[in-house]
Structure formats: structure tokens, C-alpha cells
Amino acid sequence: MAAVSVVMPAYNAETYVATAIASVLRQTYRDLELLIVDDGSSDGTVALAQRFAARDSRVRVLTQPNAGPGPARNTAFRAAAGRLFAFLDSDDEWDPAFLAENVAVLESRTDIDVVVGNARNRGGSRDGRPSRPLRGDGVPITLAEILADETSLFIMCVFRREAVETVGGFDAAFLTNEEYEMWIRAALAGFTFTRHTRPLGWYRCGRADSLSASETRMLAGILRVFARTRPALAERSPERAILDRQVERFGRELAAAQRRQRFLSFAPIARAYALVTGPAHAR
């Protein structure tokens, strides 16, 4: 039985997935299995993943109709054999030491259930820079911090199996912000978090076809997470006060994003109208 089950959902990832898979197989920590869950791809993702599986018995390819990344990860959870789990998305990449260093934190810290890793951004305005700040290494991440700072967590993490088994994995109702919602439930259930801040991989930014590419979708998603979380927080607790401030903040940001979206959708029409009607109407 592998010590670590690496969970990789994949949807139309033919362009990227070979790099992601290869980065898992070259880990210096060898006691692993890689579960690739194809989420109803229409490209060559499955065939490519199966070629890796034919060459390395640690790779397993699972398939399901398209349901989103949360349900795909749940499929991997049910099939996994490891006592530890790790997330790697199909368009991201690990350095060879990623698992060794993050697993070592869990093995030395019986008080910690989830180790939040770090990476370097690939693409976007912060290309090459750390995805998360280089601070708080080894310090507990409290529920209050998770609520106050949505960037306190990161998709590249290693965690104990019990964390997802206790909370039931991902909620299929969330197609965005699904990791954040699950980790909040885990924190509410008493599971503990810390950071290993040394960047040990590459996190792809700026893909136009990713679920996180839409600003309004992501902002609406985080407000849904807070709405789901609020009843679980004590009425006068610091955590509820933090959440309520965050709801106000993200509500304002969503309204501003929706205004920008409406403007951008109207602008081409306005320019076309100006071309037809002439300069007098363009002023």
C-alpha cells in the first residue's frame, strides 16, 4: 500500500498533463500512487494518461462523466490506498523534492493534519514569483486566519486521510472555491493546518479556460462559501465577525466586477454605433 496517494483531476488537459504526471513520477519520495481522474475529457487526456500507466504501475487512470474538479477528487479519494493524500492539478508541476519535504513536516508534527505547500507562478503578472508569501513557516493556520485571508491556503498541499474522510470530501455543489469550502469544514471539525513555504513547484496562472478565470464567478463562489459557513460559527465569536466583514468586502468587489463586466460587454456595441452614426453621436 502506497504511503501517499496523489490526486490529479484532469479535464481536456492533453496540453499540460504529461508535465504534471512526469513531475510526480520523478519525486525523490518514491512511496506513492498517482490517481488521475479524467472528468469527461473530449481530447486525448485519457490516452496520454494511460500510456504513463502502462509504463509505471504507480499510475492509475479513473474516468467519470464531466462533473467538475471536486467530484473528480472525491472519486480519487474513494479509490485511494494511501494514509496521506496530496493534490496536484493537471496543469501544474512539482519539483522533485515537493513530496519529501512536505511529508517530512507531517511525519515530524503529530499536531498537524494539513501541510500547505508553495510554488512559483507560471504565467500572469507575477510569473516566477512565489504563489504564497514566504511567512509563517511551521506556524499553525487558525480558522480565523483561513476566514480572514482566502490566500492562506493553497491547492498544493499534503494531508492526512482522516481529514477528508471525516468531512466527507468535496461538496459537489461547489464548482469554484471548492477546496476553500472543504478546508473550512475541516478546520471547523478540529483539523489543524500549517505552512511549508519554500516554493517547490509551478502553479499555472492565467488560463482562459480555467474555472477560476472568471472574476465574477470566483467572487460569487466565495460568497456562497461564506453563506454556507456562517451558521456553523458562534453568534458573537471573532470568527463570525471576521466572516461578516469578508462578506461585506467581497459583496463590494462582486458589484464592482459586475459593473466592469457590463461595461465591457456594452463597449463594442457603443463603438459600432459610433461608427454608423458618425462623430456627432460619438461624443
DRENFIDREN-657419 format. One line per 5 residues: their letters; for each residue x, y, z of C-alpha. Coordinates in Angstrom, 3 decimals. Layout:
<rs>
A	X:Y:Z | ...
</rs>
This chain:
<rs>
MAAVS	0.000:0.000:0.000 | 1.426:3.385:-1.014 | 2.086:5.896:1.733 | 0.895:8.880:-0.357 | -1.986:8.979:-2.830
VVMPA	-1.543:11.856:-5.281 | -4.908:13.118:-6.537 | -4.989:14.692:-10.011 | -8.295:15.642:-11.669 | -7.981:16.234:-15.423
YNAET	-10.358:17.783:-17.930 | -9.212:18.402:-21.516 | -5.667:18.630:-20.157 | -3.798:16.987:-23.035 | -1.554:20.042:-23.442
YVATA	-0.325:20.032:-19.839 | -0.938:16.711:-18.143 | 2.250:14.916:-19.280 | 4.366:17.524:-17.492 | 2.299:17.171:-14.335
IASVL	2.454:13.361:-14.371 | 6.190:13.304:-15.039 | 6.782:15.653:-12.100 | 5.044:13.162:-9.784 | 6.984:10.176:-11.079
RQTYR	10.337:11.889:-10.573 | 9.713:12.629:-6.896 | 12.570:11.688:-4.578 | 9.848:10.351:-2.256 | 9.002:7.127:-4.076
DLELL	6.294:5.503:-1.918 | 3.333:6.919:-3.812 | 0.479:6.202:-6.162 | -0.903:8.679:-8.683 | -4.645:8.660:-9.311
IVDDG	-5.565:10.583:-12.459 | -9.312:11.127:-12.705 | -10.436:12.086:-16.185 | -13.529:14.252:-15.819 | -15.187:13.555:-19.161
SSDGT	-12.464:14.967:-21.433 | -13.080:15.206:-25.171 | -9.397:15.431:-26.140 | -6.519:12.956:-25.769 | -6.126:13.261:-21.991
VALAQ	-7.172:9.674:-21.191 | -4.998:8.058:-23.835 | -1.969:10.059:-22.740 | -2.519:9.209:-19.061 | -2.975:5.536:-19.905
RFAAR	0.396:5.486:-21.666 | 2.023:6.589:-18.410 | 0.052:3.933:-16.507 | 1.300:1.244:-18.900 | 4.896:2.197:-18.098
DSRVR	4.621:2.788:-14.324 | 2.429:0.665:-12.045 | 2.111:3.544:-9.592 | -0.186:5.373:-12.036 | -3.908:4.591:-12.089
VLTQP	-6.372:6.188:-14.502 | -10.009:6.582:-13.481 | -12.774:8.038:-15.641 | -16.137:9.643:-14.960 | -18.689:11.810:-16.800
NAGPG	-17.932:15.512:-16.501 | -18.879:16.687:-13.011 | -16.196:19.180:-12.007 | -12.924:19.042:-10.051 | -14.496:18.432:-6.629
PARNT	-16.369:15.270:-7.613 | -13.307:14.107:-9.569 | -11.176:14.381:-6.446 | -13.881:12.550:-4.477 | -13.623:9.706:-6.993
AFRAA	-9.888:9.537:-6.305 | -10.436:9.615:-2.526 | -12.677:6.546:-2.737 | -10.124:4.606:-4.767 | -7.004:5.746:-2.905
AGRLF	-4.903:3.451:-0.739 | -2.560:5.982:0.901 | -2.523:7.079:4.525 | -1.649:10.566:3.227 | -3.133:12.478:0.291
AFLDS	-1.627:15.188:-1.909 | -3.205:17.457:-4.525 | -1.649:18.293:-7.879 | -3.716:19.807:-10.675 | -3.166:18.577:-14.221
DDEWD	-1.662:21.882:-15.428 | 0.743:22.324:-12.501 | 4.101:20.763:-11.691 | 6.140:19.672:-8.666 | 9.866:19.985:-8.063
PAFLA	11.449:16.597:-7.251 | 11.599:17.381:-3.513 | 7.985:18.513:-3.100 | 6.615:15.357:-1.501 | 9.732:14.567:0.531
ENVAV	9.755:17.952:2.230 | 6.021:18.254:2.848 | 5.619:14.656:4.045 | 8.532:15.217:6.429 | 6.578:18.044:8.072
LESRT	3.602:15.749:8.711 | 5.807:12.950:9.981 | 7.539:15.254:12.460 | 4.381:17.094:13.560 | 1.731:14.825:15.047
DIDVV	-0.180:18.007:15.952 | -0.684:18.906:12.267 | -3.111:17.363:9.760 | -2.655:19.539:6.658 | 0.596:20.991:5.300
VGNAR	0.012:23.868:2.883 | 2.816:23.963:0.340 | 4.014:26.664:-2.030 | 5.082:27.055:-5.659 | 6.200:29.614:-8.211
NRGGS	3.677:31.205:-10.554 | 3.859:30.257:-14.224 | 2.302:32.956:-16.406 | 0.352:36.040:-15.399 | 1.622:39.289:-13.930
RDGRP	3.539:37.518:-11.129 | 5.327:34.989:-13.314 | 8.199:33.309:-11.469 | 7.259:34.750:-8.082 | 6.063:32.662:-5.102
SRPLR	2.358:31.840:-5.214 | 2.069:32.405:-1.457 | 4.050:34.647:0.913 | 7.212:33.253:2.482 | 5.998:33.741:6.039
GDGVP	4.603:31.693:8.881 | 6.556:28.533:8.096 | 5.516:25.845:10.585 | 3.133:28.167:12.443 | -0.471:26.955:12.854
ITLAE	-3.043:28.425:10.455 | -6.137:29.087:12.543 | -9.752:29.091:11.396 | -9.783:32.850:11.963 | -6.866:33.265:9.551
ILADE	-8.459:30.977:6.976 | -11.606:33.115:7.041 | -9.752:36.444:7.086 | -7.321:35.583:4.301 | -8.582:33.372:1.495
TSLFI	-4.986:33.084:0.221 | -3.790:31.465:3.461 | -4.384:28.059:1.836 | -3.083:26.668:-1.472 | -4.039:23.815:-3.775
MCVFR	-0.608:22.165:-3.461 | -0.909:20.529:-0.052 | -0.288:17.211:1.701 | -2.691:15.978:4.363 | -3.821:13.059:6.470
REAVE	-6.503:10.794:5.054 | -8.696:11.301:8.121 | -9.226:14.973:7.257 | -11.252:14.239:4.124 | -12.880:11.071:5.449
TVGGF	-14.258:12.957:8.446 | -15.739:15.865:6.465 | -16.900:13.728:3.539 | -14.646:15.243:0.885 | -15.770:17.918:-1.540
DAAFL	-19.290:19.303:-1.803 | -20.375:18.702:-5.413 | -22.490:21.866:-5.309 | -19.331:23.999:-5.481 | -17.685:24.224:-8.921
TNEEY	-15.408:27.067:-7.798 | -13.836:27.726:-4.382 | -14.465:24.047:-3.633 | -11.127:23.495:-1.855 | -11.644:26.555:0.334
EMWIR	-15.092:25.330:1.361 | -13.831:21.845:2.229 | -10.875:23.126:4.256 | -13.127:25.448:6.252 | -15.241:22.423:7.166
AALAG	-12.095:20.539:8.127 | -10.956:23.410:10.359 | -14.393:23.554:11.977 | -14.079:19.804:12.634 | -10.828:20.391:14.524
FTFTR	-8.212:19.504:11.909 | -5.024:21.555:12.068 | -3.014:23.353:9.384 | 0.472:24.754:8.895 | 2.649:26.023:6.022
HTRPL	5.799:24.801:4.344 | 6.594:27.985:2.483 | 9.576:27.054:0.303 | 8.304:27.113:-3.315 | 8.606:23.566:-4.634
GWYRC	6.685:23.580:-7.886 | 4.991:25.601:-10.603 | 1.412:26.879:-10.444 | -0.103:27.860:-13.782 | -1.853:31.252:-13.852
GRADS	-3.942:32.972:-16.462 | -5.539:30.056:-18.340 | -8.613:31.496:-20.049 | -10.436:28.140:-19.934 | -9.956:27.506:-16.210
LSASE	-12.881:27.697:-13.804 | -11.004:30.308:-11.774 | -10.548:32.637:-14.764 | -13.856:34.499:-14.259 | -13.633:37.183:-11.593
TRMLA	-17.381:37.347:-11.041 | -17.656:33.549:-10.800 | -14.918:33.359:-8.172 | -16.317:36.246:-6.110 | -19.833:34.807:-6.205
GILRV	-18.362:31.441:-5.249 | -16.583:32.714:-2.162 | -19.764:34.463:-1.030 | -21.569:31.112:-1.343 | -18.871:29.512:0.801
FARTR	-19.355:32.156:3.489 | -23.130:31.755:3.374 | -22.690:28.014:3.916 | -20.186:28.560:6.754 | -21.904:31.305:8.754
PALAE	-24.449:29.125:10.623 | -21.598:26.946:11.939 | -19.942:29.901:13.712 | -20.965:31.043:17.200 | -23.057:34.213:17.053
RSPER	-20.635:36.547:18.842 | -17.422:34.747:18.028 | -14.397:36.505:16.479 | -14.675:34.108:13.543 | -18.220:35.202:12.712
AILDR	-17.216:38.855:12.939 | -14.367:38.169:10.516 | -16.682:36.331:8.132 | -19.229:39.161:8.176 | -16.519:41.688:7.304
QVERF	-15.391:39.449:4.465 | -18.951:39.190:3.153 | -19.147:43.000:3.017 | -15.766:43.190:1.273 | -16.490:40.543:-1.348
GRELA	-20.008:41.869:-1.885 | -18.497:45.229:-2.856 | -15.905:43.562:-5.068 | -18.542:41.458:-6.813 | -20.719:44.514:-7.511
AAQRR	-17.708:46.336:-8.974 | -16.752:43.303:-11.091 | -20.302:43.021:-12.418 | -20.248:46.713:-13.388 | -16.961:46.190:-15.254
QRFLS	-18.377:43.130:-16.976 | -21.464:45.056:-18.118 | -19.308:47.921:-19.382 | -17.018:45.624:-21.338 | -19.972:43.825:-22.914
FAPIA	-21.560:47.174:-23.898 | -18.393:48.885:-25.182 | -18.197:47.069:-28.569 | -21.841:47.940:-29.232 | -21.188:51.603:-28.404
RAYAL	-18.156:51.706:-30.715 | -20.117:50.101:-33.544 | -22.940:52.601:-33.042 | -20.464:55.495:-33.192 | -19.031:54.210:-36.469
VTGPA	-22.502:54.007:-38.025 | -23.890:57.318:-36.766 | -20.746:59.431:-37.158 | -18.664:61.733:-34.922 | -21.580:63.846:-33.734
HAR	-23.121:60.897:-31.891 | -19.801:59.554:-30.623 | -19.254:62.485:-28.254
</rs>
